[in-house]
Amino acid sequence: LAPPPAHPGAPGGGGDGGGKGAGGGRKLPTCAEHDLENYSMYCVSCRSPVCYQCLEEGKHSKHDVKALGAMWKQHKAQLSQALNGVSDKAKEAKEFLVQLKNLLQQIQENGLDYEACLVAQCDALVDALTRQKAKLLTKVTKEREHKLKVVWDQINHCTLKLRQSTGLMEYCLEVIKENDPSGFLQISDALIKRVQVSQEQWVKGALEPKVSAEFDLTLDSEPLLQSIHQLDFIQMKCRVPVSVPPVPLLQLEKCCTRNNSVTLAWRMPPLSHNPVEGYILELDDGDGGQFREVYVGKETLCTIDGLHFNSTYNARVKAFNSSGVGPYSKTVILQTSDVAWFTFDPSSAHRDIVLSNDNQTATCNSYDDRVVLGTAAFSKGVHYWELHVDRYDNHPDPAFGIARINVVKDMMLGKDDKAWAMYVDNNRSWFMHCNSHTNRTEGGVSKGATVGVLLDLNKHNLTFYINGQQQGPPAFENIEGVFMPALSLNRNVQVNL
């Protein structure tokens, strides 16, 4: 029988030499030395496939051989395992490349940060040197002005004495020309005494300068020059013990007050190597009393609410780490507002509350009562605010009053123990706290009505007004703590602060 024509993938056609049996349709490869024999075994010593005749007659007869199929599976498994290892390394290499690229970005960012810190620190040194130069120049100026004054005083004094002596000399010369002995003798004794006194005025040292032209000021700049030449980076080593953090720097441009809240900001000095685990912010009582801790944490910006109005507070901060607590910063003085000013607070309001008009007008999307608070917190003093009813439909019961910051927001104001309120319809009003209703009073609200709230924390009571008329006695007594203006309403009411 003639052999089939060659084609790619078959022996003689440039293929891989593999093949299938009769069941697969591909011709099995034959032995290179025995054309009529197919490979059936694998010589382990020569690492090549062999046929039956190679084992019987050829050079492989005494070699270690194994079944071709078993070795085929074994080598495929070994190759797959090796490929898995290469694949894992390739994956690690890709991740490593990503890490290196991130490292490039971090190096770039850290380099810019360190350049900025270095420039800031060197600029601070230059500024300090400039300020010191100004102080030293002031000393030189004072010394020069002192010397000039002393010399001018001597010039004026000497000129006066010289003028007097010259006049006396001229007069005496004229008297000496007198030929009348009796006339001369009448005035000679007095003249002699005057001349002697004039001579005695020129005591020893009177004609010597009191100051020298030299300045007894020598600037010792050598230690500073040596320090500048030695200025370099500290190479941090793991064996170097950790010290307490340095003094934090208050960022005065970011420190501010708003109503009875103060905001403090600080940072660590540039190129500070000691680690910082957190900060301790302290504030006094606004009346010159002792400091107390108001914040401990890692943030470098802190706002303290609920302080006294019209009060002056002193604040300071210090850093700490595993080695201990560092020194205090300089003290910053902050003055709270004389008079409270606030709006409705969108950050703490119930999600159904809708605010507009720069957060001074409140409405609601729900038929249920929802609570909104003011942005100010009161703990001291007398405070009064008014709310104008812009819309009032279907006789709802809005409630007006004060509350703690953690008041429940999804029910009428005054139903829990965190709020003190007056709720009102179109005819009457009631006081409510802990869901207890008291002091029903005639007089309700309608569109256009004004509700006033008077919180007197000096007398510790709360009073309500409708259109200028007080609603009963003070609503609540013995009120102490920190309170925020509060309001509850539903979608039938719109109120303007």
Rosetta blueprint (number, residue, H / E / L):
1 L L
2 A L
3 P L
4 P L
5 P L
6 A L
7 H L
8 P L
9 G L
10 A L
11 P L
12 G L
13 G L
14 G L
15 G L
16 D L
17 G L
18 G L
19 G L
20 K L
21 G L
22 A L
23 G L
24 G L
25 G L
26 R L
27 K L
28 L L
29 P L
30 T E
31 C L
32 A L
33 E L
34 H L
35 D L
36 L L
37 E L
38 N E
39 Y L
40 S L
41 M E
42 Y E
43 C E
44 V L
45 S L
46 C L
47 R L
48 S E
49 P E
50 V E
51 C L
52 Y H
53 Q H
54 C H
55 L H
56 E H
57 E L
58 G L
59 K L
60 H L
61 S L
62 K L
63 H L
64 D L
65 V E
66 K E
67 A E
68 L H
69 G H
70 A H
71 M H
72 W H
73 K H
74 Q H
75 H H
76 K H
77 A H
78 Q H
79 L H
80 S H
81 Q H
82 A H
83 L H
84 N H
85 G H
86 V H
87 S H
88 D H
89 K H
90 A H
91 K H
92 E H
93 A H
94 K H
95 E H
96 F H
97 L H
98 V H
99 Q H
100 L H
101 K H
102 N H
103 L H
104 L H
105 Q H
106 Q H
107 I H
108 Q H
109 E H
110 N H
111 G H
112 L H
113 D H
114 Y H
115 E H
116 A H
117 C H
118 L H
119 V H
120 A H
121 Q H
122 C H
123 D H
124 A H
125 L H
126 V H
127 D H
128 A H
129 L H
130 T H
131 R H
132 Q H
133 K H
134 A H
135 K H
136 L H
137 L H
138 T H
139 K H
140 V H
141 T H
142 K H
143 E H
144 R H
145 E H
146 H H
147 K H
148 L H
149 K H
150 V H
151 V H
152 W H
153 D H
154 Q H
155 I H
156 N H
157 H H
158 C H
159 T H
160 L H
161 K H
162 L H
163 R H
164 Q H
165 S H
166 T H
167 G H
168 L H
169 M H
170 E H
171 Y H
172 C H
173 L H
174 E H
175 V H
176 I H
177 K L
178 E L
179 N L
180 D L
181 P H
182 S H
183 G H
184 F H
185 L H
186 Q H
187 I H
188 S H
189 D H
190 A H
191 L H
192 I H
193 K H
194 R H
195 V H
196 Q H
197 V H
198 S H
199 Q H
200 E H
201 Q H
202 W L
203 V L
204 K L
205 G L
206 A L
207 L L
208 E L
209 P L
210 K L
211 V L
212 S L
213 A L
214 E L
215 F L
216 D L
217 L L
218 T L
219 L L
220 D L
221 S L
222 E H
223 P H
224 L H
225 L H
226 Q H
227 S H
228 I H
229 H H
230 Q L
231 L L
232 D L
233 F L
234 I L
235 Q L
236 M L
237 K L
238 C L
239 R L
240 V L
241 P L
242 V L
243 S L
244 V L
245 P L
246 P L
247 V L
248 P L
249 L E
250 L E
251 Q L
252 L H
253 E H
254 K H
255 C L
256 C E
257 T E
258 R E
259 N L
260 N L
261 S E
262 V E
263 T E
264 L E
265 A E
266 W E
267 R E
268 M L
269 P L
270 P L
271 L L
272 S L
273 H L
274 N L
275 P L
276 V L
277 E L
278 G E
279 Y E
280 I E
281 L E
282 E E
283 L E
284 D L
285 D L
286 G L
287 D L
288 G L
289 G L
290 Q L
291 F L
292 R E
293 E E
294 V E
295 Y E
296 V E
297 G E
298 K L
299 E L
300 T L
301 L E
302 C E
303 T E
304 I E
305 D L
306 G L
307 L L
308 H L
309 F L
310 N L
311 S L
312 T E
313 Y E
314 N E
315 A E
316 R E
317 V E
318 K E
319 A E
320 F E
321 N E
322 S L
323 S L
324 G E
325 V E
326 G L
327 P L
328 Y L
329 S L
330 K L
331 T L
332 V E
333 I E
334 L E
335 Q E
336 T L
337 S L
338 D L
339 V L
340 A L
341 W L
342 F L
343 T L
344 F E
345 D L
346 P L
347 S L
348 S L
349 A L
350 H L
351 R L
352 D L
353 I E
354 V E
355 L E
356 S E
357 N L
358 D L
359 N L
360 Q L
361 T E
362 A E
363 T E
364 C E
365 N L
366 S L
367 Y L
368 D L
369 D L
370 R E
371 V E
372 V E
373 L E
374 G E
375 T L
376 A L
377 A L
378 F E
379 S L
380 K L
381 G L
382 V E
383 H E
384 Y E
385 W E
386 E E
387 L E
388 H E
389 V E
390 D E
391 R E
392 Y E
393 D L
394 N L
395 H L
396 P L
397 D L
398 P L
399 A E
400 F E
401 G E
402 I E
403 A E
404 R L
405 I L
406 N L
407 V L
408 V L
409 K L
410 D L
411 M L
412 M L
413 L L
414 G L
415 K L
416 D L
417 D L
418 K L
419 A E
420 W E
421 A E
422 M E
423 Y E
424 V E
425 D L
426 N L
427 N L
428 R E
429 S E
430 W E
431 F E
432 M E
433 H E
434 C L
435 N L
436 S E
437 H E
438 T E
439 N E
440 R E
441 T E
442 E E
443 G L
444 G L
445 V L
446 S L
447 K L
448 G L
449 A L
450 T E
451 V E
452 G E
453 V E
454 L E
455 L E
456 D E
457 L L
458 N L
459 K L
460 H L
461 N E
462 L E
463 T E
464 F E
465 Y E
466 I E
467 N L
468 G L
469 Q E
470 Q E
471 Q L
472 G L
473 P L
474 P L
475 A L
476 F E
477 E L
478 N L
479 I L
480 E L
481 G L
482 V L
483 F E
484 M E
485 P E
486 A E
487 L E
488 S E
489 L E
490 N L
491 R L
492 N L
493 V E
494 Q E
495 V E
496 N E
497 L L
